[in-house]
Amino acid sequence: MSISIAKLIREFTYNGVALLDPGPTFSPEEIRDLYSAQYPELTTAAIDGPEYKGEVMCFKFVRAAGAKGCAAQPASSHA
């Protein structure tokens, strides 16, 4: 049985859009910061992954959820 070494390919997505990997020397956080100039909402995005699909490492930038200035109010029970 022989062992083969395969180079992993990184894939980044945000909001269904595939983003090019600028190079293996960049960390996922650095790539998020790089693309935040084009997508400002990435500055607060979380990074999901990596998820491995064969020889591809998939990272997903996920926007922070929530509405600004909106707090959940308990339902009142006025009868």
LINJORA-V781791 format. One record per residue. N is the residue number from 0. RES is the residue in one letter. PSI is psi in degrees with one decimal (none if undefined). OMEGA is omega in radians with two decimals (NA if undefined). Layout:
BEGIN
N/RES/PSI/OMEGA  N/RES/PSI/OMEGA
END
This chain:
BEGIN
0/M/126.8/3.14  1/S/152.8/3.11  2/I/130.4/3.09  3/S/144.8/3.12  4/I/124.7/3.13  5/A/137.9/3.10  6/K/128.8/3.12  7/L/140.0/3.09  8/I/133.8/3.10  9/R/138.9/3.12  10/E/130.8/-3.13  11/F/137.0/3.09  12/T/150.4/3.04  13/Y/123.2/3.09  14/N/37.7/3.12  15/G/0.7/-3.12  16/V/129.6/3.08  17/A/130.2/3.13  18/L/135.8/-3.14  19/L/144.3/3.07  20/D/116.3/-3.10  21/P/-11.6/3.10  22/G/154.9/-3.09  23/P/-13.2/3.13  24/T/-14.8/3.13  25/F/134.4/3.03  26/S/161.9/3.07  27/P/-34.8/3.11  28/E/-40.4/3.11  29/E/-36.1/3.11  30/I/-40.5/3.07  31/R/-44.9/-3.14  32/D/-38.0/3.12  33/L/-45.6/-3.12  34/Y/-9.5/3.14  35/S/-17.8/3.04  36/A/-33.9/3.14  37/Q/-34.8/-3.14  38/Y/87.8/-3.05  39/P/-28.3/-3.13  40/E/-11.0/3.09  41/L/-18.1/-3.10  42/T/-28.2/3.12  43/T/10.2/-3.09  44/A/147.5/3.04  45/A/159.6/3.12  46/I/117.1/3.06  47/D/132.8/3.07  48/G/-178.3/0.18  49/P/148.3/2.99  50/E/127.1/-3.06  51/Y/127.4/3.07  52/K/89.2/-3.06  53/G/-119.8/-3.14  54/E/18.9/-3.12  55/V/127.2/3.01  56/M/117.4/-3.09  57/C/124.9/3.06  58/F/140.5/3.12  59/K/128.2/3.04  60/F/123.6/-3.06  61/V/122.4/-3.14  62/R/142.6/3.09  63/A/132.3/-3.11  64/A/155.9/3.06  65/G/157.0/3.11  66/A/132.0/-3.11  67/K/128.6/3.07  68/G/10.9/-3.11  69/C/117.9/3.11  70/A/141.1/3.13  71/A/129.6/3.13  72/Q/133.6/3.10  73/P/145.9/3.12  74/A/133.4/3.12  75/S/150.1/-3.11  76/S/61.0/3.09  77/H/132.0/-3.12  78/A/none/NA
END
